[in-house]
Amino acid sequence: RLRAFDKISLEPGETRTVTLTIPAQDLAFVGQDGKWVLEAGDFKIGIGDQSLMIRCTKTHKWEQPNRP
């Protein structure tokens, strides 16, 4: 699911740093009891120019489960 994006234009060979913030509540889901849940575990984050062209990934370990 798309959680953050920034559209930029680059010239060939140009690089730029882009910082995106993903709040913890954006990793939550609705549990069986109908309440929002954020479970501890690994979240894989992908970066690409479209959903079929993921260029790099990083896994972030969320240590503390809670209800956002």
Secondary structure as UniProt FT lines:
FT   TURN            12..13
FT   HELIX           24..27
FT   STRAND          29..30
FT   TURN            32..33
FT   STRAND          36..38
FT   STRAND          41..48
FT   TURN            51..52
FT   STRAND          54..62
//
